[in-house]
Amino acid sequence: MPFATPVIACTYSEIALKGRNRKMFLRKLLNNMQTALKGLGGVTIYHVESRLLVRLSDESQTAEAATRLHRVFGLQWVSPAIEVPRAELDAELAEDRDTGHIPRLTQLCRAACQLTEERAGNARNFRINARRSDRSFGLNSLEIGAVVGAAVFRSSGLPGRMVEPDFTVDVLVLRASVLVFANKEQAFGGLPACSSGRTMVLLSGGIDSPVAAWMMMRRGSRADFVHFYSGRNPDEADCAKIEELVRLLALWSPVALHLHLVPVVPYETRAIGTISDRYDMVMFRRFMVRTAARLARRHKCLALVMGDSLGQVASQTLHNLAAISPDVSLPILRPLVGLDKHEITAWSHRTDLFKTSIKPYRDCCSIRSPHPILTAKGIDLLRMSEEMGLEEAVREAADLAVRRDFAPGE
């Protein structure tokens, strides 16, 4: 009779390093897991010996549950598992010891053989990775591996290989049961979503800023978004691509995400005839940062997030990054600052943001001067801000912002 796999073993890593605050992070993680699994029905989560065991009343929902848990920040590994009761194994081991019989571990061996048959695919070798969380079990890790490995070899004909095997069966001994699983999936780790405060993300229509937002969400930040559009209103600007990006990021969030759509007209009407082409790009970025900071304070965000990578384009030279925000009191976080375009693109692929990020879109930054200054000075930008009435443009733009909400997992 085949074994069912209505149990998903989840491992957290970074939370284990926390001290007195560990309970707070664990409580947030548990809440986020329950939110992610909402609607599946019959789900219970147990904290068992530094692991979180998710039990489902319906085994057919295991794959869907594992997919959802894979997007829960704070989890390091997600493994659908076969659960074998300890009482049965302990009784069998006691009988084998009394009769002088070689340890059988019948149910463990059957479970490992089933997983190998179902999931080994074209593997040419295998390994049994046995661990004991509870050392009162009658066999140590090496002995468990030897017994189960011999059974898998007899069943499948695959040879064992301890170093870089093609296929691994994990056996984890707990106090009340033993878990058997294979092909465990690595999740994204980090800290539980919404455990590190609120940030305002400047979201463009490119590859970089969505990845920057995702990385900050992975560090526990709750993200609000601001996007600057060209046109008289958001519908005319056709912000569907921007909304789709926020909708994709909402898949990773346990709470609703908010997108603030801000017009650039207040800047453009004041910049024409006042700001030279050479300074237009850096002044426009200054306008965006000042407006985002105003919205951030209004919505109780503690920092701004930008997708800048040092030196990637002319507006992202160190001089220009320093010059655009000398009077912005909020911290500006740039999680991509040390990454190159290839690394950022790889993360965009991993997070399923790439296909949407490369869709055609007329970003307002793309229509600025193609030859901006590379070494702007803050004092010059402050003077130009006074001359063009930048603060009035910022106030007007922030007041014209339109908010769109996106449900978690939408």
Secondary structure, 3 states (H helix, E strand, C coil): CCCCCCEEEEEECHHHHCCCCHHHHHHHHHHHHHHHCCCCCCEEEEEECCEEEEEECCHHHHHHHHHHHCCCCCEEEEEEEEEEEHHHHHHHHHHHHHHCCCCCCHHHHHHHHHHHHHHCCCCCCEEEEEEECCCCCCCCHHHHHHHHHHHHHHHHCCCECCCCCCEEEEEEECCCEEEEEECCEECCCCCCCCCCCEEEEECCCCCHHHHHHHHHHHCCCEEEEEEEECCCCHHHHCCHHHHHHHHHHHCCCCCCEEEEEEECHHHHHHHCCCCCHHHHHHHHHHHHHHHHHHHHHHCCCCEEECCCCCCCCHHHCHHHHHHCCCCCCCCEECCCCCCCHHHHHHHHHHCCCHHHHCCCCCCHHHHCCCCCCCCCCHHHHHHHHHHHCHHHHHHHHHHCCEEEEECCCC
